[in-house]
Amino acid sequence: MTNYECNGLKYKTNSTKSVKHCPGCGSTDFVMDDCRYELICRRCGMVIDDEFIQYGP
């Protein structure tokens, strides 16, 4: 399980990925899509991770 922090919020993921930089452009600027529970690179739009644990309804 990997922990991410994005925009001051902490998330846990089931993924074994441990991404510190975007594989597409090398950016470290990510945003969390709270509707789809995806970690997305702000520079190029690549979905970095999508296996997050959803704790709400």
Phi and psi restraints in degrees (range 20) as a CNS / XPLOR table:
assign (resid 1 and name C) (resid 2 and name N)
       (resid 2 and name CA) (resid 2 and name C) 1.0 -114.6 20.0 2
assign (resid 2 and name N) (resid 2 and name CA)
       (resid 2 and name C) (resid 3 and name N) 1.0 141.3 20.0 2
assign (resid 2 and name C) (resid 3 and name N)
       (resid 3 and name CA) (resid 3 and name C) 1.0 -104.9 20.0 2
assign (resid 3 and name N) (resid 3 and name CA)
       (resid 3 and name C) (resid 4 and name N) 1.0 137.9 20.0 2
assign (resid 3 and name C) (resid 4 and name N)
       (resid 4 and name CA) (resid 4 and name C) 1.0 -122.0 20.0 2
assign (resid 4 and name N) (resid 4 and name CA)
       (resid 4 and name C) (resid 5 and name N) 1.0 149.5 20.0 2
assign (resid 4 and name C) (resid 5 and name N)
       (resid 5 and name CA) (resid 5 and name C) 1.0 -122.5 20.0 2
assign (resid 5 and name N) (resid 5 and name CA)
       (resid 5 and name C) (resid 6 and name N) 1.0 126.9 20.0 2
assign (resid 5 and name C) (resid 6 and name N)
       (resid 6 and name CA) (resid 6 and name C) 1.0 -139.6 20.0 2
assign (resid 6 and name N) (resid 6 and name CA)
       (resid 6 and name C) (resid 7 and name N) 1.0 122.9 20.0 2
assign (resid 6 and name C) (resid 7 and name N)
       (resid 7 and name CA) (resid 7 and name C) 1.0 55.7 20.0 2
assign (resid 7 and name N) (resid 7 and name CA)
       (resid 7 and name C) (resid 8 and name N) 1.0 36.0 20.0 2
assign (resid 7 and name C) (resid 8 and name N)
       (resid 8 and name CA) (resid 8 and name C) 1.0 82.6 20.0 2
assign (resid 8 and name N) (resid 8 and name CA)
       (resid 8 and name C) (resid 9 and name N) 1.0 -3.1 20.0 2
assign (resid 8 and name C) (resid 9 and name N)
       (resid 9 and name CA) (resid 9 and name C) 1.0 -104.7 20.0 2
assign (resid 9 and name N) (resid 9 and name CA)
       (resid 9 and name C) (resid 10 and name N) 1.0 145.1 20.0 2
assign (resid 9 and name C) (resid 10 and name N)
       (resid 10 and name CA) (resid 10 and name C) 1.0 -104.6 20.0 2
assign (resid 10 and name N) (resid 10 and name CA)
       (resid 10 and name C) (resid 11 and name N) 1.0 137.0 20.0 2
assign (resid 10 and name C) (resid 11 and name N)
       (resid 11 and name CA) (resid 11 and name C) 1.0 -129.6 20.0 2
assign (resid 11 and name N) (resid 11 and name CA)
       (resid 11 and name C) (resid 12 and name N) 1.0 151.9 20.0 2
assign (resid 11 and name C) (resid 12 and name N)
       (resid 12 and name CA) (resid 12 and name C) 1.0 -115.9 20.0 2
assign (resid 12 and name N) (resid 12 and name CA)
       (resid 12 and name C) (resid 13 and name N) 1.0 143.1 20.0 2
assign (resid 12 and name C) (resid 13 and name N)
       (resid 13 and name CA) (resid 13 and name C) 1.0 -128.0 20.0 2
assign (resid 13 and name N) (resid 13 and name CA)
       (resid 13 and name C) (resid 14 and name N) 1.0 149.2 20.0 2
assign (resid 13 and name C) (resid 14 and name N)
       (resid 14 and name CA) (resid 14 and name C) 1.0 -80.1 20.0 2
assign (resid 14 and name N) (resid 14 and name CA)
       (resid 14 and name C) (resid 15 and name N) 1.0 -13.4 20.0 2
assign (resid 14 and name C) (resid 15 and name N)
       (resid 15 and name CA) (resid 15 and name C) 1.0 -67.7 20.0 2
assign (resid 15 and name N) (resid 15 and name CA)
       (resid 15 and name C) (resid 16 and name N) 1.0 150.9 20.0 2
assign (resid 15 and name C) (resid 16 and name N)
       (resid 16 and name CA) (resid 16 and name C) 1.0 -90.8 20.0 2
assign (resid 16 and name N) (resid 16 and name CA)
       (resid 16 and name C) (resid 17 and name N) 1.0 0.1 20.0 2
assign (resid 16 and name C) (resid 17 and name N)
       (resid 17 and name CA) (resid 17 and name C) 1.0 -66.4 20.0 2
assign (resid 17 and name N) (resid 17 and name CA)
       (resid 17 and name C) (resid 18 and name N) 1.0 141.5 20.0 2
assign (resid 17 and name C) (resid 18 and name N)
       (resid 18 and name CA) (resid 18 and name C) 1.0 -130.5 20.0 2
assign (resid 18 and name N) (resid 18 and name CA)
       (resid 18 and name C) (resid 19 and name N) 1.0 82.1 20.0 2
assign (resid 18 and name C) (resid 19 and name N)
       (resid 19 and name CA) (resid 19 and name C) 1.0 -97.4 20.0 2
assign (resid 19 and name N) (resid 19 and name CA)
       (resid 19 and name C) (resid 20 and name N) 1.0 122.9 20.0 2
assign (resid 19 and name C) (resid 20 and name N)
       (resid 20 and name CA) (resid 20 and name C) 1.0 -105.2 20.0 2
assign (resid 20 and name N) (resid 20 and name CA)
       (resid 20 and name C) (resid 21 and name N) 1.0 -24.1 20.0 2
assign (resid 20 and name C) (resid 21 and name N)
       (resid 21 and name CA) (resid 21 and name C) 1.0 -131.5 20.0 2
assign (resid 21 and name N) (resid 21 and name CA)
       (resid 21 and name C) (resid 22 and name N) 1.0 147.2 20.0 2
assign (resid 21 and name C) (resid 22 and name N)
       (resid 22 and name CA) (resid 22 and name C) 1.0 -65.6 20.0 2
assign (resid 22 and name N) (resid 22 and name CA)
       (resid 22 and name C) (resid 23 and name N) 1.0 127.9 20.0 2
assign (resid 22 and name C) (resid 23 and name N)
       (resid 23 and name CA) (resid 23 and name C) 1.0 -66.7 20.0 2
assign (resid 23 and name N) (resid 23 and name CA)
       (resid 23 and name C) (resid 24 and name N) 1.0 -20.4 20.0 2
assign (resid 23 and name C) (resid 24 and name N)
       (resid 24 and name CA) (resid 24 and name C) 1.0 -81.8 20.0 2
assign (resid 24 and name N) (resid 24 and name CA)
       (resid 24 and name C) (resid 25 and name N) 1.0 -44.3 20.0 2
assign (resid 24 and name C) (resid 25 and name N)
       (resid 25 and name CA) (resid 25 and name C) 1.0 -129.2 20.0 2
assign (resid 25 and name N) (resid 25 and name CA)
       (resid 25 and name C) (resid 26 and name N) 1.0 -8.1 20.0 2
assign (resid 25 and name C) (resid 26 and name N)
       (resid 26 and name CA) (resid 26 and name C) 1.0 86.8 20.0 2
assign (resid 26 and name N) (resid 26 and name CA)
       (resid 26 and name C) (resid 27 and name N) 1.0 1.3 20.0 2
assign (resid 26 and name C) (resid 27 and name N)
       (resid 27 and name CA) (resid 27 and name C) 1.0 -68.9 20.0 2
assign (resid 27 and name N) (resid 27 and name CA)
       (resid 27 and name C) (resid 28 and name N) 1.0 155.4 20.0 2
assign (resid 27 and name C) (resid 28 and name N)
       (resid 28 and name CA) (resid 28 and name C) 1.0 -114.0 20.0 2
assign (resid 28 and name N) (resid 28 and name CA)
       (resid 28 and name C) (resid 29 and name N) 1.0 10.9 20.0 2
assign (resid 28 and name C) (resid 29 and name N)
       (resid 29 and name CA) (resid 29 and name C) 1.0 -97.1 20.0 2
assign (resid 29 and name N) (resid 29 and name CA)
       (resid 29 and name C) (resid 30 and name N) 1.0 101.2 20.0 2
assign (resid 29 and name C) (resid 30 and name N)
       (resid 30 and name CA) (resid 30 and name C) 1.0 -113.4 20.0 2
assign (resid 30 and name N) (resid 30 and name CA)
       (resid 30 and name C) (resid 31 and name N) 1.0 157.6 20.0 2
assign (resid 30 and name C) (resid 31 and name N)
       (resid 31 and name CA) (resid 31 and name C) 1.0 -131.5 20.0 2
assign (resid 31 and name N) (resid 31 and name CA)
       (resid 31 and name C) (resid 32 and name N) 1.0 145.8 20.0 2
assign (resid 31 and name C) (resid 32 and name N)
       (resid 32 and name CA) (resid 32 and name C) 1.0 -99.6 20.0 2
assign (resid 32 and name N) (resid 32 and name CA)
       (resid 32 and name C) (resid 33 and name N) 1.0 124.8 20.0 2
assign (resid 32 and name C) (resid 33 and name N)
       (resid 33 and name CA) (resid 33 and name C) 1.0 -87.1 20.0 2
assign (resid 33 and name N) (resid 33 and name CA)
       (resid 33 and name C) (resid 34 and name N) 1.0 104.7 20.0 2
assign (resid 33 and name C) (resid 34 and name N)
       (resid 34 and name CA) (resid 34 and name C) 1.0 -71.6 20.0 2
assign (resid 34 and name N) (resid 34 and name CA)
       (resid 34 and name C) (resid 35 and name N) 1.0 -17.7 20.0 2
assign (resid 34 and name C) (resid 35 and name N)
       (resid 35 and name CA) (resid 35 and name C) 1.0 -80.3 20.0 2
assign (resid 35 and name N) (resid 35 and name CA)
       (resid 35 and name C) (resid 36 and name N) 1.0 -41.4 20.0 2
assign (resid 35 and name C) (resid 36 and name N)
       (resid 36 and name CA) (resid 36 and name C) 1.0 -101.9 20.0 2
assign (resid 36 and name N) (resid 36 and name CA)
       (resid 36 and name C) (resid 37 and name N) 1.0 -5.6 20.0 2
assign (resid 36 and name C) (resid 37 and name N)
       (resid 37 and name CA) (resid 37 and name C) 1.0 53.1 20.0 2
assign (resid 37 and name N) (resid 37 and name CA)
       (resid 37 and name C) (resid 38 and name N) 1.0 55.4 20.0 2
assign (resid 37 and name C) (resid 38 and name N)
       (resid 38 and name CA) (resid 38 and name C) 1.0 -123.7 20.0 2
assign (resid 38 and name N) (resid 38 and name CA)
       (resid 38 and name C) (resid 39 and name N) 1.0 141.9 20.0 2
assign (resid 38 and name C) (resid 39 and name N)
       (resid 39 and name CA) (resid 39 and name C) 1.0 -95.8 20.0 2
assign (resid 39 and name N) (resid 39 and name CA)
       (resid 39 and name C) (resid 40 and name N) 1.0 120.2 20.0 2
assign (resid 39 and name C) (resid 40 and name N)
       (resid 40 and name CA) (resid 40 and name C) 1.0 -122.8 20.0 2
assign (resid 40 and name N) (resid 40 and name CA)
       (resid 40 and name C) (resid 41 and name N) 1.0 138.8 20.0 2
assign (resid 40 and name C) (resid 41 and name N)
       (resid 41 and name CA) (resid 41 and name C) 1.0 -73.1 20.0 2
assign (resid 41 and name N) (resid 41 and name CA)
       (resid 41 and name C) (resid 42 and name N) 1.0 129.1 20.0 2
assign (resid 41 and name C) (resid 42 and name N)
       (resid 42 and name CA) (resid 42 and name C) 1.0 -72.3 20.0 2
assign (resid 42 and name N) (resid 42 and name CA)
       (resid 42 and name C) (resid 43 and name N) 1.0 -27.8 20.0 2
assign (resid 42 and name C) (resid 43 and name N)
       (resid 43 and name CA) (resid 43 and name C) 1.0 -77.0 20.0 2
assign (resid 43 and name N) (resid 43 and name CA)
       (resid 43 and name C) (resid 44 and name N) 1.0 -48.9 20.0 2
assign (resid 43 and name C) (resid 44 and name N)
       (resid 44 and name CA) (resid 44 and name C) 1.0 -114.7 20.0 2
assign (resid 44 and name N) (resid 44 and name CA)
       (resid 44 and name C) (resid 45 and name N) 1.0 -10.5 20.0 2
assign (resid 44 and name C) (resid 45 and name N)
       (resid 45 and name CA) (resid 45 and name C) 1.0 87.0 20.0 2
assign (resid 45 and name N) (resid 45 and name CA)
       (resid 45 and name C) (resid 46 and name N) 1.0 3.7 20.0 2
assign (resid 45 and name C) (resid 46 and name N)
       (resid 46 and name CA) (resid 46 and name C) 1.0 -67.5 20.0 2
assign (resid 46 and name N) (resid 46 and name CA)
       (resid 46 and name C) (resid 47 and name N) 1.0 136.5 20.0 2
assign (resid 46 and name C) (resid 47 and name N)
       (resid 47 and name CA) (resid 47 and name C) 1.0 -77.9 20.0 2
assign (resid 47 and name N) (resid 47 and name CA)
       (resid 47 and name C) (resid 48 and name N) 1.0 117.0 20.0 2
assign (resid 47 and name C) (resid 48 and name N)
       (resid 48 and name CA) (resid 48 and name C) 1.0 -84.0 20.0 2
assign (resid 48 and name N) (resid 48 and name CA)
       (resid 48 and name C) (resid 49 and name N) 1.0 -41.1 20.0 2
assign (resid 48 and name C) (resid 49 and name N)
       (resid 49 and name CA) (resid 49 and name C) 1.0 -152.6 20.0 2
assign (resid 49 and name N) (resid 49 and name CA)
       (resid 49 and name C) (resid 50 and name N) 1.0 144.7 20.0 2
assign (resid 49 and name C) (resid 50 and name N)
       (resid 50 and name CA) (resid 50 and name C) 1.0 -140.4 20.0 2
assign (resid 50 and name N) (resid 50 and name CA)
       (resid 50 and name C) (resid 51 and name N) 1.0 18.7 20.0 2
assign (resid 50 and name C) (resid 51 and name N)
       (resid 51 and name CA) (resid 51 and name C) 1.0 -111.2 20.0 2
assign (resid 51 and name N) (resid 51 and name CA)
       (resid 51 and name C) (resid 52 and name N) 1.0 50.0 20.0 2
assign (resid 51 and name C) (resid 52 and name N)
       (resid 52 and name CA) (resid 52 and name C) 1.0 -86.7 20.0 2
assign (resid 52 and name N) (resid 52 and name CA)
       (resid 52 and name C) (resid 53 and name N) 1.0 149.0 20.0 2
assign (resid 52 and name C) (resid 53 and name N)
       (resid 53 and name CA) (resid 53 and name C) 1.0 -79.2 20.0 2
assign (resid 53 and name N) (resid 53 and name CA)
       (resid 53 and name C) (resid 54 and name N) 1.0 127.3 20.0 2
assign (resid 53 and name C) (resid 54 and name N)
       (resid 54 and name CA) (resid 54 and name C) 1.0 -102.5 20.0 2
assign (resid 54 and name N) (resid 54 and name CA)
       (resid 54 and name C) (resid 55 and name N) 1.0 116.5 20.0 2
assign (resid 54 and name C) (resid 55 and name N)
       (resid 55 and name CA) (resid 55 and name C) 1.0 -94.5 20.0 2
assign (resid 55 and name N) (resid 55 and name CA)
       (resid 55 and name C) (resid 56 and name N) 1.0 2.2 20.0 2
assign (resid 55 and name C) (resid 56 and name N)
       (resid 56 and name CA) (resid 56 and name C) 1.0 -112.3 20.0 2
assign (resid 56 and name N) (resid 56 and name CA)
       (resid 56 and name C) (resid 57 and name N) 1.0 179.9 20.0 2
